[in-house]
Structures are given as C-alpha cells and as structure tokens.
Amino acid sequence: MRAILLPGMDGTGELLTEFATALAPDLVAKVISYPKHAVLDYAALTALVADALPKDGAFVLVAESFSGPIAIEIAARKPEGLIGLVLCASFAKAPQSPMLRAFETILRLISPNKLPIGPAMPWLMGRWSTRDWARRMREAVRSVSAEAMRARLRAVADVDVTHLIPQIDCPLLYLKASRDRLVGDDGWRAIRDLSRNAVCIEIEGPHFLLQAKPEECAAAIK
C-alpha cells in the first residue's frame, strides 16, 4: 500500500527521508513536493496535490503541519483509493499560538532565506535538536524563494477548512506532538470537535514530530 506524504511549510519533502524509511515495508512512501519558486495559495497547492494522487489502488494521505488544510480538502472530496487520513502536528484553521505569530512577524521583516535557523532550533525541536537537523532545515528553507515562503505564511494566517471536516468519511488519525510550541493543542481540538471518526495519538516530541520521532509516528500509522 502507498502512503502519500505532504510536507511542512518548506514544501521540499527533504526533511521526510527518515519517516518515509520508517514506513517501509508496510507502506511505500511517495512525497509530493511543492514548487520552490511559485507563489501559490492553498487552493493552487490543493489542485497540484490532487493531480499527483495515485490513479489506482489504495493509499493513505499523510500531511505534516502546513499541509493539513490541503489534505482535509482532498479527503472531503472522497477521492477514489483514499482509505485513511493522517494529520501530524497540523491544523484546520489558522493557529493562534504566540510563537507562530512571532515567527510570522519576523519573516515579514527579514527574508526567509536569511532566517537564523540555529538560534530557533530550541523552540522548533527542543531537546531533539541537533546540528545536523539545523543544517538540513536551513538548507530546505533557503532552497525556497522568499516570495513562495511568504505566500505560504499568508495562506496559513487566513486558512479555515473546519467546515470540511464533517464531510470526511475515511478514518482520520491525528498525531499530536506533546511539546508542540507552534500549533499547540488547538489543532487537535478543532478537528476533534467536528469529526465523527477522528482518533488522536499523542507522541512525546516537538512540532517537527516526523523528524524527531519517525519510527514512533510510522508505528502509530501502521
């Protein structure tokens, strides 16, 4: 069976390597990456993902953080072959956490390509932060144009797809990071209150849960 992976705000998919490996052999992972230089809103990204979905066979849709609204809209359409939706440290409407708002303010003042990832790592990954992850995150963010990254931030600030949650018929698993400083508890609460079939599994880890705990996340999905 296939697992279609939708990445976080960087959109590259380059931070999902360990998680994709952990899904094997039960699930064969395919990452749908987003254009690095195109200025696209959620509607355009959703169309891109919909076109890239498998045309035959069963699959699970796994969305990390930023990609949650995309996955929710697609699942609400009930595409053929979709048998499950997984949202990891994600949201259906704009998160209200103070840290995320501060992050958005910083990115309005400086180019995302010049964002000092290193000093931010204690907030992004906590005690799971390493120099290697800091390097990889820096490279992923800097590979995306400032215009594309700012467009994604604007999309997050305005998004609200909560009205689509009751239309999702397939099983929905929410992977909640216990130390999430960006989305917090609100992401799960909004989905829980509107879904008929959502289940939450909390895993010890930061917002970047698929990076910090790939094996645990993969086991929860399997």
C-alpha positions as CSV (number, residue, x, y, z in Angstrom):
1,M,0.0,0.0,0.0
2,R,1.1,3.5,-0.7
3,A,1.5,6.5,1.7
4,I,1.3,9.9,0.0
5,L,3.3,12.4,2.1
6,L,2.6,16.1,2.1
7,P,5.5,18.2,3.6
8,G,5.6,21.1,6.0
9,M,6.0,24.7,5.1
10,D,9.3,24.3,3.3
11,G,7.5,22.1,0.8
12,T,10.6,20.3,-0.3
13,G,10.0,16.9,1.3
14,E,13.7,16.7,2.0
15,L,13.0,16.6,5.8
16,L,10.8,13.4,5.5
17,T,13.5,10.9,4.5
18,E,13.7,9.1,7.8
19,F,10.0,9.0,8.2
20,A,9.5,7.6,4.7
21,T,12.1,4.9,5.5
22,A,10.3,4.0,8.8
23,L,7.1,3.4,7.0
24,A,8.6,0.6,4.9
25,P,7.9,-2.1,4.1
26,D,4.3,-1.9,5.1
27,L,3.8,1.4,3.3
28,V,5.6,2.6,0.2
29,A,6.0,6.4,0.6
30,K,5.8,9.0,-2.1
31,V,6.4,12.6,-1.3
32,I,4.6,15.3,-3.2
33,S,6.9,18.4,-3.2
34,Y,5.7,21.9,-3.8
35,P,7.3,24.3,-6.3
36,K,10.2,26.2,-4.8
37,H,9.7,29.5,-6.6
38,A,6.0,29.7,-7.5
39,V,3.7,31.9,-5.4
40,L,0.8,29.6,-4.7
41,D,-2.1,29.8,-2.2
42,Y,-3.8,26.8,-0.6
43,A,-6.2,26.4,-3.5
44,A,-3.4,26.1,-6.0
45,L,-1.4,23.7,-3.9
46,T,-4.5,21.6,-3.3
47,A,-5.0,21.4,-7.1
48,L,-1.4,20.4,-7.5
49,V,-1.7,17.6,-4.9
50,A,-5.0,16.3,-6.3
51,D,-3.4,15.9,-9.8
52,A,-0.5,14.0,-8.3
53,L,-2.5,11.4,-6.3
54,P,-2.5,7.8,-7.4
55,K,-4.9,6.9,-10.2
56,D,-5.4,3.3,-9.0
57,G,-5.0,1.3,-5.8
58,A,-5.4,2.2,-2.1
59,F,-3.4,4.9,-0.4
60,V,-3.1,6.8,2.9
61,L,-2.7,10.5,2.8
62,V,-0.2,11.9,5.4
63,A,0.0,15.6,5.9
64,E,2.6,17.4,8.0
65,S,1.8,20.7,9.7
66,F,1.3,23.3,6.9
67,S,-0.2,20.7,4.5
68,G,-3.1,19.8,6.8
69,P,-5.7,22.1,5.2
70,I,-4.7,20.7,1.8
71,A,-5.2,17.1,3.0
72,I,-8.5,17.9,4.7
73,E,-9.9,19.5,1.5
74,I,-8.8,16.5,-0.6
75,A,-10.2,14.0,1.9
76,A,-13.5,15.8,1.9
77,R,-13.8,15.2,-1.8
78,K,-13.5,11.4,-1.2
79,P,-11.1,10.6,-4.0
80,E,-11.1,7.0,-5.2
81,G,-8.5,4.9,-3.3
82,L,-8.2,7.0,-0.2
83,I,-8.6,4.8,2.8
84,G,-7.1,7.0,5.6
85,L,-6.0,10.5,6.5
86,V,-3.2,11.3,8.9
87,L,-2.6,14.8,10.2
88,C,0.7,15.4,12.0
89,A,1.0,18.4,14.3
90,S,-1.4,20.1,11.9
91,F,-4.5,22.3,11.8
92,A,-7.7,23.0,10.1
93,K,-7.8,26.7,10.8
94,A,-5.1,29.3,11.4
95,P,-3.1,28.5,14.6
96,Q,-3.2,31.2,17.3
97,S,0.0,30.3,19.2
98,P,2.1,33.4,20.2
99,M,5.3,31.7,18.9
100,L,3.8,31.2,15.5
101,R,2.7,34.8,15.4
102,A,6.1,36.0,16.4
103,F,7.6,33.8,13.7
104,E,5.3,35.3,11.1
105,T,6.3,38.8,12.2
106,I,10.0,38.0,11.9
107,L,9.5,36.7,8.4
108,R,7.8,40.0,7.4
109,L,10.9,41.9,8.4
110,I,13.6,39.6,7.0
111,S,13.9,37.3,4.1
112,P,13.0,33.6,5.0
113,N,16.3,32.7,3.2
114,K,18.2,34.6,5.9
115,L,16.2,33.2,8.8
116,P,18.6,32.3,11.7
117,I,17.6,28.6,12.0
118,G,20.2,27.7,14.5
119,P,19.0,30.0,17.3
120,A,15.4,29.0,16.7
121,M,16.1,25.3,17.0
122,P,15.4,25.0,20.8
123,W,11.9,26.3,20.0
124,L,11.4,24.3,16.9
125,M,12.8,20.9,18.0
126,G,13.5,21.3,21.7
127,R,15.8,18.7,23.2
128,W,15.6,16.7,19.9
129,S,17.5,19.5,18.2
130,T,20.9,18.6,16.6
131,R,23.4,20.4,14.4
132,D,22.5,18.1,11.6
133,W,18.8,18.9,11.8
134,A,19.6,22.6,12.0
135,R,21.7,22.3,8.8
136,R,19.1,20.4,7.0
137,M,16.3,22.8,7.9
138,R,18.4,25.7,6.9
139,E,19.2,24.2,3.5
140,A,15.5,23.3,3.0
141,V,14.2,26.8,3.8
142,R,16.9,28.5,1.8
143,S,16.1,26.5,-1.3
144,V,12.7,28.1,-1.4
145,S,12.2,31.6,-2.7
146,A,11.3,34.3,-0.2
147,E,8.1,35.1,-2.2
148,A,6.9,31.5,-2.1
149,M,7.6,31.2,1.6
150,R,5.8,34.4,2.4
151,A,2.8,33.3,0.3
152,R,2.6,30.1,2.4
153,L,2.7,32.2,5.6
154,R,-0.2,34.3,4.3
155,A,-2.1,31.2,3.4
156,V,-1.7,29.8,7.0
157,A,-2.9,33.1,8.5
158,D,-6.1,33.1,6.6
159,V,-7.0,29.4,6.4
160,D,-10.1,27.8,7.8
161,V,-11.3,24.5,6.4
162,T,-13.1,23.4,9.5
163,H,-16.4,23.2,7.6
164,L,-15.0,20.4,5.5
165,I,-14.1,18.1,8.5
166,P,-17.6,16.6,8.9
167,Q,-17.5,15.6,5.2
168,I,-14.5,13.3,5.7
169,D,-15.7,9.7,5.8
170,C,-12.4,7.8,5.9
171,P,-10.6,7.1,9.2
172,L,-8.7,10.2,10.5
173,L,-5.6,9.9,12.7
174,Y,-4.2,13.0,14.4
175,L,-0.6,12.7,15.6
176,K,-0.2,15.2,18.4
177,A,3.2,16.4,19.5
178,S,3.4,16.7,23.3
179,R,5.9,19.6,23.0
180,D,4.4,21.5,20.1
181,R,5.1,25.2,20.5
182,L,3.8,26.2,17.1
183,V,0.4,24.6,16.8
184,G,-0.2,23.5,20.4
185,D,-3.5,21.8,21.4
186,D,-5.8,23.9,19.3
187,G,-5.0,22.0,16.1
188,W,-6.4,18.7,17.5
189,R,-9.3,20.3,19.4
190,A,-10.8,21.9,16.3
191,I,-10.7,18.6,14.4
192,R,-11.9,16.5,17.4
193,D,-15.0,18.7,17.9
194,L,-16.1,18.4,14.3
195,S,-15.0,14.9,13.2
196,R,-17.1,11.7,13.5
197,N,-14.2,9.4,13.3
198,A,-11.0,11.1,14.4
199,V,-8.5,9.5,16.7
200,C,-5.6,11.2,18.4
201,I,-2.3,9.6,19.4
202,E,0.0,11.8,21.4
203,I,3.7,11.3,20.9
204,E,6.5,12.8,23.1
205,G,8.2,15.3,20.8
206,P,8.3,18.8,19.3
207,H,6.3,20.3,16.4
208,F,8.7,18.7,14.0
209,L,7.4,15.3,15.1
210,L,8.1,13.3,11.9
211,Q,11.7,14.4,12.1
212,A,12.3,13.9,15.8
213,K,10.2,10.6,16.2
214,P,10.0,9.0,12.7
215,E,9.7,5.4,14.0
216,E,7.1,6.2,16.6
217,C,5.0,8.1,14.1
218,A,5.3,5.3,11.5
219,A,4.3,2.7,14.1
220,A,1.2,4.7,15.0
221,I,0.1,4.9,11.4
222,K,0.7,1.2,10.7
